[in-house]
Amino acid sequence: MFFFSAALIVTAGTLLTKNAEKISKGFNLSTVWAGALLLPLATSLPELVTSYRAAIIRAPDLAGGNIYGSIIFNLTLIGLIDMVQGRGPLKARRKKSLILTALLSITVIILSMLGVILALPYRIGWVGIDSISILIAYLVGSKIIIGFENKSQNRDRHGQKTRTAPAVSKTKEFYHALALFSFAAVIIIIAGTNLTDAADLISSETGLNRTLVGSIFIAVTTSLPELVTTMTAVRLGYVEMAIANVFGANLFNILIFFFTDLFYSPGPLFNDLSPQNLITALMGILLTTVVIFTLVYPSRRQFLRMGIPSFIIIFGYLLTFIFLFSFQ
């Protein structure tokens, strides 16, 4: 059941991503704007559904492992971007927009870590105040990104042209993409529910803790749409969109804690998250910092078509699971 559900998510996630790209073209969005805000809404749907199901079956660490595990998996995609783009350092012309999105993702990760560390009992209704603070930070951060991108586009109109995808007229093709997008979303909701139940059973049968199962089995599977989106964007020449999708997906993934908390009935979600989740969250911050450093100071030394920072990111990803297994 786990692998069948995983296959459905990959297939539906690919369909979701391709049609999200067409929708973004229909609205004539910039590559960074589409990558940071629109595409993550599509590619992070599997994480949203599986985390929702984890809340329903009262398995908060499956949700935490899924969210934080997806973040560090997404960051390893930077290494793949570095490899696929070809020889030379990883560069982005609009790196200020990308760095801004990365810094916002670090901010919300820190907020979520404080939720785990402080375990505040305060809530509004049945939702923890820490989850609500994440929602506010996401909304404010999205507004900042949109405002920054709008200013950048205005400057580009008076100077050089921004590389944006040609607009798709809102005709049959546009509405066909919307219909397929909706269909894929329904498939992901069904498959994501089954995937979470199967992962919980794996945890019970094998004795592996839910944080580890969520970080490995669920996180990797639900992040495959990001993998498809990122590689597609790079092959089309939209390296900035690919990097923005990684940061934007991570920003949205932390917001999933808020939606998970909405359906977690025992109390504030962060009060019941295992401290082991902090290992993955901290590594997410460290690896994001490495990527920011790479954008500011592109590495010219390469091995196997990747710069040294890309190898650091991949090593950090593997090191995280060594730590998680050691606490098993």
Phi, psi and omega per residue, in radians:
M1 nan -0.698 -3.129
F2 -1.060 -0.860 -3.064
F3 -1.257 -0.573 3.084
F4 -1.144 -0.777 3.114
S5 -1.122 -0.685 3.115
A6 -1.081 -0.731 3.130
A7 -1.113 -0.691 3.105
L8 -1.099 -0.728 -3.130
I9 -1.132 -0.729 3.131
V10 -1.099 -0.805 -3.120
T11 -1.119 -0.864 -3.128
A12 -1.173 -0.618 3.125
G13 -1.136 -0.654 3.079
T14 -1.125 -0.775 3.103
L15 -1.088 -0.716 3.132
L16 -1.063 -0.801 -3.086
T17 -1.144 -0.800 -3.121
K18 -1.058 -0.678 -3.114
N19 -1.398 -0.468 3.026
A20 -1.123 -0.625 3.105
E21 -1.103 -0.742 3.139
K22 -1.155 -0.669 3.124
I23 -1.130 -0.729 3.131
S24 -1.119 -0.627 3.083
K25 -1.155 -0.646 3.134
G26 -1.082 -0.554 3.112
F27 -1.620 0.001 3.091
N28 0.970 0.853 -3.135
L29 -1.462 2.648 3.048
S30 -1.191 2.766 -3.093
T31 -1.105 -0.679 -3.141
V32 -1.219 -0.774 -3.129
W33 -1.068 -0.818 -3.134
A34 -1.131 -0.723 -3.118
G35 -1.208 -0.615 -3.058
A36 -1.452 -0.563 -3.014
L37 -2.105 -0.737 -3.054
L38 -1.397 -0.943 -3.088
L39 -1.044 -0.693 3.111
P40 -1.049 -0.511 3.092
L41 -1.085 -0.553 3.123
A42 -1.472 -0.889 -3.021
T43 -1.251 -0.388 -3.129
S44 -1.622 0.049 3.117
L45 -1.055 -0.694 3.083
P46 -1.033 -0.725 3.093
E47 -1.090 -0.678 -3.133
L48 -1.119 -0.802 -3.096
V49 -1.189 -0.780 -3.119
T50 -1.169 -0.632 3.109
S51 -1.214 -0.662 3.059
Y52 -1.038 -0.796 -3.136
R53 -1.137 -0.660 3.106
A54 -1.060 -0.635 3.096
A55 -1.186 -0.699 -3.121
I56 -1.113 -0.712 -3.123
I57 -1.578 0.184 3.075
R58 1.009 0.897 3.077
A59 -2.178 1.257 -3.041
P60 -1.041 -0.575 -3.108
D61 -1.269 -0.400 2.997
L62 -1.149 -0.701 3.109
A63 -1.179 -0.822 -3.139
G64 -1.083 -0.782 3.112
G65 -1.110 -0.682 3.125
N66 -1.100 -0.826 -3.082
I67 -1.180 -0.928 -3.112
Y68 -1.200 -0.652 3.109
G69 -1.112 -0.670 3.107
S70 -1.130 -0.621 -3.131
I71 -1.095 -0.846 -3.098
I72 -1.286 -0.528 3.052
F73 -1.128 -0.746 3.118
N74 -1.027 -0.666 -3.116
L75 -1.186 -0.495 3.081
T76 -1.177 -0.334 3.101
L77 -1.132 -0.390 3.075
I78 -1.041 -0.673 3.086
G79 -1.093 -0.702 3.109
L80 -1.175 -0.681 3.073
I81 -1.035 -0.779 3.141
D82 -1.043 -0.688 -3.108
M83 -1.284 -0.791 -3.043
V84 -1.274 -0.553 -3.065
Q85 -1.159 -0.328 3.125
G86 1.892 -3.023 -3.086
R87 -1.238 2.710 -3.127
G88 1.829 2.804 -3.120
P89 -1.161 2.666 3.104
L90 -1.280 1.993 -3.099
K91 -2.192 2.738 3.063
A92 -2.533 2.176 -3.088
R93 -1.125 -0.678 -3.121
R94 -1.749 0.921 -3.036
K95 -1.183 -0.415 3.118
K96 -1.091 -0.717 3.104
S97 -1.118 -0.706 -3.132
L98 -1.188 -0.749 3.126
I99 -1.111 -0.680 3.105
L100 -1.057 -0.803 3.122
T101 -1.108 -0.690 3.125
A102 -1.116 -0.755 3.133
L103 -1.130 -0.644 3.090
L104 -1.161 -0.657 3.105
S105 -1.146 -0.654 3.075
I106 -1.111 -0.705 -3.132
T107 -1.037 -0.822 -3.107
V108 -1.265 -0.519 3.050
I109 -1.111 -0.755 3.111
I110 -1.071 -0.738 3.105
L111 -1.039 -0.731 -3.138
S112 -1.188 -0.641 3.098
M113 -1.124 -0.698 3.083
L114 -1.082 -0.604 3.091
G115 -1.072 -0.717 3.125
V116 -1.230 -0.751 -3.067
I117 -1.224 -0.829 -3.060
L118 -1.402 -0.550 -3.132
A119 0.831 0.926 -3.094
L120 -1.161 2.401 -3.127
P121 -1.452 -0.088 -3.036
Y122 -1.280 2.491 -3.129
R123 -2.604 2.792 3.003
I124 -2.035 1.952 -2.963
G125 1.242 -2.114 3.090
W126 -1.949 0.106 -3.102
V127 -1.769 2.317 -3.131
G128 -1.108 2.562 -3.108
I129 -1.162 -0.458 3.097
D130 -1.196 -0.651 3.090
S131 -1.160 -0.672 3.130
I132 -1.168 -0.626 3.110
S133 -1.134 -0.581 3.090
I134 -1.175 -0.731 3.097
L135 -1.039 -0.801 -3.135
I136 -1.098 -0.783 -3.139
A137 -1.077 -0.684 3.132
Y138 -1.137 -0.787 -3.123
L139 -1.117 -0.761 3.113
V140 -1.135 -0.751 3.136
G141 -1.099 -0.719 3.111
S142 -1.092 -0.707 3.115
K143 -1.114 -0.676 3.119
I144 -1.132 -0.765 -3.138
I145 -1.078 -0.801 3.141
I146 -1.076 -0.784 3.136
G147 -1.093 -0.730 -3.139
F148 -1.148 -0.740 3.139
E149 -1.165 -0.671 3.112
N150 -1.095 -0.715 3.096
K151 -1.129 -0.697 -3.141
S152 -1.133 -0.722 3.129
Q153 -1.147 -0.670 3.106
N154 -1.105 -0.696 3.098
R155 -1.142 -0.682 -3.127
D156 -1.162 -0.568 3.134
R157 -1.145 -0.485 3.126
H158 -1.623 -0.142 3.116
G159 -2.188 -2.184 3.134
Q160 -1.430 2.753 -3.077
K161 -1.368 2.493 3.077
T162 -1.421 2.504 3.113
R163 -1.405 1.721 3.084
T164 -2.061 2.698 3.121
A165 -1.249 2.464 3.126
P166 -1.068 2.447 -3.079
A167 -1.190 2.504 3.061
V168 -1.777 2.198 -3.114
S169 -1.085 2.467 -3.084
K170 -1.358 1.225 3.120
T171 -1.992 -2.589 -3.104
K172 -1.047 -0.673 -3.121
E173 -1.082 -0.732 -3.135
F174 -1.115 -0.857 -3.097
Y175 -1.265 -0.490 3.023
H176 -1.118 -0.707 3.105
A177 -1.116 -0.707 3.097
L178 -1.084 -0.706 -3.132
A179 -1.151 -0.781 3.123
L180 -1.165 -0.641 3.096
F181 -1.037 -0.800 -3.136
S182 -1.144 -0.719 3.127
F183 -1.089 -0.792 3.131
A184 -1.099 -0.638 3.134
A185 -1.106 -0.704 3.122
V186 -1.120 -0.752 3.117
I187 -1.055 -0.725 -3.125
I188 -1.155 -0.653 3.121
I189 -1.079 -0.776 -3.138
I190 -1.191 -0.842 -3.101
A191 -1.169 -0.663 3.139
G192 -1.110 -0.656 3.093
T193 -1.100 -0.819 3.131
N194 -1.151 -0.644 -3.138
L195 -1.079 -0.769 -3.123
T196 -1.155 -0.749 3.106
D197 -1.077 -0.708 3.128
A198 -1.165 -0.688 3.128
A199 -1.145 -0.667 3.105
D200 -1.124 -0.652 3.095
L201 -1.173 -0.700 3.084
I202 -1.035 -0.745 3.120
S203 -1.069 -0.737 -3.120
S204 -1.204 -0.719 -3.057
E205 -1.330 -0.598 -3.065
T206 -1.640 -0.325 -3.088
G207 1.480 0.003 3.084
L208 -1.265 2.445 -3.133
N209 -1.244 2.771 -3.018
R210 -1.181 -0.513 3.103
T211 -1.094 -0.779 -3.127
L212 -1.186 -0.776 3.131
V213 -1.096 -0.746 3.118
G214 -1.135 -0.679 -3.083
S215 -1.257 -0.518 -3.092
I216 -1.736 -1.149 -2.993
F217 -1.186 -0.918 -3.066
I218 -1.297 -0.816 -3.036
A219 -1.034 -0.800 -3.111
V220 -1.140 -0.755 -3.115
T221 -1.126 -0.830 -3.090
T222 -1.252 -0.282 3.137
S223 -1.590 -0.054 -3.132
L224 -1.080 -0.601 3.044
P225 -1.032 -0.641 3.061
E226 -1.090 -0.669 3.113
L227 -1.076 -0.811 -3.141
V228 -1.081 -0.828 -3.121
T229 -1.058 -0.807 -3.080
T230 -1.096 -0.840 -3.116
M231 -1.158 -0.645 3.105
T232 -1.114 -0.782 -3.130
A233 -1.092 -0.716 -3.138
V234 -1.145 -0.755 -3.119
R235 -1.168 -0.452 3.077
L236 -1.460 -0.090 3.120
G237 1.656 0.083 -3.124
Y238 -1.692 1.216 -3.116
V239 -1.110 -0.677 -3.136
E240 -1.115 -0.695 3.103
M241 -1.109 -0.689 -3.132
A242 -1.097 -0.813 3.140
I243 -1.166 -0.728 3.124
A244 -1.093 -0.603 3.123
N245 -1.132 -0.659 3.100
V246 -1.091 -0.895 -3.130
F247 -1.164 -0.723 -3.139
G248 -1.133 -0.685 3.103
A249 -1.116 -0.706 3.115
N250 -1.159 -0.658 3.083
L251 -1.092 -0.786 -3.133
F252 -1.232 -0.596 -3.132
N253 -1.027 -0.704 3.115
I254 -1.163 -0.599 3.076
L255 -1.049 -0.461 -3.135
I256 -1.055 -0.459 3.065
F257 -0.996 -0.682 3.127
F258 -1.096 -0.849 -3.122
F259 -1.153 -0.617 3.090
T260 -1.120 -0.722 -3.139
D261 -1.107 -0.523 3.120
L262 -1.054 -0.534 -3.053
F263 -1.897 0.092 3.137
Y264 -1.656 1.782 -2.980
S265 -1.313 -0.495 -3.094
P266 -1.092 -0.365 -3.120
G267 2.633 -2.932 3.113
P268 -0.951 2.252 -3.038
L269 -1.037 -0.772 -3.042
F270 -1.129 -0.414 3.112
N271 -1.145 -0.426 -3.065
D272 -1.887 0.115 3.108
L273 -1.423 2.399 3.128
S274 -1.199 2.500 3.082
P275 -1.048 -0.322 3.110
Q276 -1.071 -0.452 3.106
N277 -1.095 -0.426 -3.131
L278 -1.144 -0.501 3.118
I279 -1.079 -0.860 -3.127
T280 -1.177 -0.693 -3.131
A281 -1.114 -0.776 3.133
L282 -1.103 -0.694 3.110
M283 -1.146 -0.592 3.070
G284 -1.047 -0.719 3.113
I285 -1.160 -0.793 -3.102
L286 -1.110 -0.756 -3.116
L287 -1.233 -0.602 3.060
T288 -1.106 -0.679 3.104
T289 -1.097 -0.681 3.103
V290 -1.082 -0.735 3.136
V291 -1.133 -0.730 3.101
I292 -1.039 -0.779 3.115
F293 -1.063 -0.656 3.132
T294 -1.127 -0.685 3.140
L295 -1.211 -0.630 -3.127
V296 -1.337 -0.739 -3.131
Y297 -2.186 1.434 -3.105
P298 -0.994 2.323 -3.135
S299 -1.386 2.203 3.140
R300 -1.617 -0.283 3.112
R301 -1.470 2.264 -3.096
Q302 -2.280 2.618 3.056
F303 -2.494 2.206 -3.061
L304 0.973 0.712 3.064
R305 1.194 0.216 3.116
M306 -2.197 2.567 3.067
G307 -1.349 2.863 -3.132
I308 -0.978 -0.751 3.128
P309 -1.015 -0.569 3.123
S310 -1.138 -0.676 3.093
F311 -1.187 -0.620 3.093
I312 -1.093 -0.718 3.141
I313 -1.111 -0.804 -3.138
I314 -1.136 -0.725 3.100
F315 -1.093 -0.725 3.119
G316 -1.087 -0.645 3.117
Y317 -1.105 -0.828 3.140
L318 -1.161 -0.657 3.141
L319 -1.097 -0.598 3.131
T320 -1.015 -0.765 -3.093
F321 -1.296 -0.461 3.021
I322 -1.114 -0.750 3.102
F323 -1.107 -0.766 -3.114
L324 -1.115 -0.707 3.110
F325 -1.169 -0.585 -3.137
S326 -1.181 -0.432 3.108
F327 -1.669 0.114 -3.095
Q328 -1.197 nan nan
